[in-house]
Amino acid sequence: MTICYFTASGNSLYVARRIGGNLLSIPKLMRQEKIEIEDDAVGIVCPVYAAELPMMVMDFMRTAEIRTDYFFFVFTCGDRFDIALGHAEQAAQARGWDLKYADGVKMVYNYLPMYDMQEEVAKLPQMDVEGQINRICANIQERKEQRVVITEELRTLMESNHNNYALKIMKKDTALTYTVNDSCVRCAICYRVCPADNIRVTGLGVQFSDHCEVCYACLHNCPMNAIHMPDERSSARFRNEHVLLKDIIAANEL
């Protein structure tokens, strides 16, 4: 089994590890000239961004060659992921891939403009995250099918969400609005955890470019909590307790 994953706060990496198999980082795969994956089971594990797939995951699905008898998709998300699953199914259909199992693990919201991370982390004990993951692991191990049906109602939700919500959030120039305070020690962790090579650290400080993935890896993983958004709910940050900073770096750095 092969799992292709995209992670910023560690949630998706943790879920991918729990499912098991050969784990491949999507940011690293996207730096290859050609992506070819063949296995008895191939899955994608990634977060939900604005009720859709991360932009890089969409690009991956457009370009990768995947051959398998059992293709699956698992989201990590704050709550409902039905709209995102519709986009996953749509992307799979565009490539002629048969998405046999699609599911999601409800975890914390880490969208900083809308949620306070301290409040979100406090909710974790009631979420039964391990129980959710155990169920998904068992289903995938047994090769169960759980398909996505894009009804007219779901299609309408997908289109409305994309036009009225996602387009406002999923912007490549998002990081240009970030600020860096005097706590910055120029350790370059932000550069190393960025999956899009969108950050430079020089004698002038941290500099952002215009091909951001809106993943917040730099925000959540800065050891000095020096990077901030103009509209964040609080300065609290989050990384999955089972994932180390070095794991995020290994997944995303050049």
N, C-alpha and C positions, 0 to 999 in steps of 0.2 A: 504494500500500500504506500502511496505517495501523497503527501499533503503539501500544498503550496499555501503559504500564509503571509499575511501582511499585519504588522503589529507596530504600535506606537507606545501604548501604556502597558503592554505585556499581556493583556487579557487573551488576545487571539493566539499568542505564542503558547500560553499555558494550556488553552483548550486543545491546540494542535498536538502538544506533547502528550496530553492525556489520551487523545485518540490513538496516537502512536504511528509507527511507520517511518518512512524516509521523509524528513522535513526539509522543505526547500523555501528559502526566502524569496518572495516575489520581487522586492526591489533588486536583489542580486540577479535573479533570472532576467529581469528587464534590461540588464546591462550586457547581456549576451547578444550576439548577432542573430542567433537562431535558438528558439526554445522548442524542444521536443521531449515530451513526457509520455511514457508508456508503462502501464502497470495494471494489475488485475483490478485495483481500485484507486481512483485519483480524486482528491477532494481539495476544495478551497476553504480556508478559514480566515475570516477577516471581520473587521468592525462594520457597523452600520454608520454611515455619515449622511446626515440630512435625509434619512429614510431611503438611502441609496447605497450603492457600492462605492468604496473609495475610488477616486479617479484612476489611480495606477492599476487597481484590480480590473477595472473596465478595460484599460489599455492592454493588460495582460490577456484578458479573455479574447480580445480582438486579434492578438498576434500569436499566441501560443498554439502549438500543435499537440493536442492531447488525445491519446488513444487508450481507451479503457472499457471494460464491461460494466463498471459501476462508478458513475460520476456523482459526487455529492458536494453539498455546499452547507457550511455551518457559519452562521453569523454570531458575533458577540455584540450585545446591544443593551441599551438602557430599558427598553420596553418592547412595544410592538415592532415586529420585523416583517409583517406581511407585505408591506409595500416594497421593502428591499428585496424580499424573496421573489416578488414579481419581476423586478429588474434583473435578478440573477437568472430566472427562467428565460426571460426575453433575450438576455445576452447569450445564454446557452443555445437557444433556438437559432439565433443568428449564425452560430458556428456549426449547427447540425449535431450538437452534443445532446445526449439523452440524460437530463438531470433526474436521476432516480430517487435521490433523497435530499431533502432540504429542511433545515431546522435552525434553531437559534438558542443561545444561552442568554438569559436575562441576567445582566450584571449591573454595574454602576453606570450612570450617565456621566461622561466626562467632557461634555460639551460646555466649556467654561462660561460662555455668555449667558447660559440659562440655568446652570446648576452649581450649587456650592458643594465642593468635593467632600468637605467634612460631613455634611448632611447625607450625602450619597453613601459614603463609606459606612456611616452608622446604620444604614439599612441592610447592609450585606448579610448579617446573621439571619434575617428573615427570608432571604432569597433562595436558600437551599441550592446554591450554585453547584456544589459537588453532586447533589442528587440529579440536577439537570444534565450535568456532563456525563454522569454514569449512565443515564438513560440513552443519551445520544451515542455513547461509546458502544453500548450493547446493541443498539439498532444497526450501527454501521458494521460491527463485527458479524452480525447475523445477515448482513446485506439486505436489510429491510428496505422497502420502498415507501417513500412519503413525498409525493409529487406536488408541484405547484400548478394550480389551474388558474389561468388568467381570465377571470370573468370580466364582463363589461364593467361591473362595479369596481373591480380591482384596477382595471385599465384606466378608468376615470380618475381613481385616487392617485395612481402613478403619475398621470399626466398633470393633474392639478398640483400635486406635491412638487414635481419637478419644476413647473413654471412659477409657482408662487413661493416656494421655499428653498429648494435645493440650489437653484441658480443664484440666489442671493448669498448663499453660504459657500458653495464650492467654487471659489475664485482663486486663480493661480497667483494673484498679487496680494493675497491675504496677509502674508508675513510682513509686507511693507508697512503695515499698521502697528506692528509690535514695537514695544520699547524695551530697552535694556537699562536697568538701574545701576547704581554705583556698587552693588554687591558683586557684579561680574568680575571674575578673576581671569578671564580669557583662557579658561581650561580647554575650550573647544569641544566640550561634550555635546553641545547643541549641533555642531558641525558633524560629529560622528554618529549621532542618532537620527539625523535627517535622512529619510529614504529617497529624497529627491535631489540631493546635492544642491540645496537652495541657500546654504549658509556659508559664509566665510568669516574667519576670525583673523584679524590682522592687528597691526600696531594701533590702528584707529578704533579697534573694538569689533563688535559683532555686526556683520552686515548681511542683510537679507536681500534675496533676489525675487524674481517674479514667476517662479515655477513651483510654488508651494503646493503641497498635497493636503493642506488643512488637517493634518493628522495630530498636531499639538505635541509631537514627540519632543521638540525642543523645550516647550513650556513645561511639560510634566516631568521631564528628566533632568532639567538644570539643577545641579547640586546646590547652587546658591539661591535658587528661586529668584533669579534676576530678570527673567524674560516675562513680559506681561502683555496682555491684550488691552485695548482701550475700554472694552465693555465687559470684562470678566466679572462674575458674581462675587468671587473671593480670590485671595491669593493662594489658597490651599491647592495642593497638587496630588496626583495619584499615580502609582505604579503597582501593578499586581504583586501581591505579597510573595508569590511563588517565583517571581522573575527578577533577576538581578539586572542592574544597569549594564553590566558587561554583555548580557544576553541581548538587550536592545541594540547595543552597539554592534555586536556580531551580526545581527539580522539586517542592519540598515546601512552600515558604513561602506564606503567604496572599497 
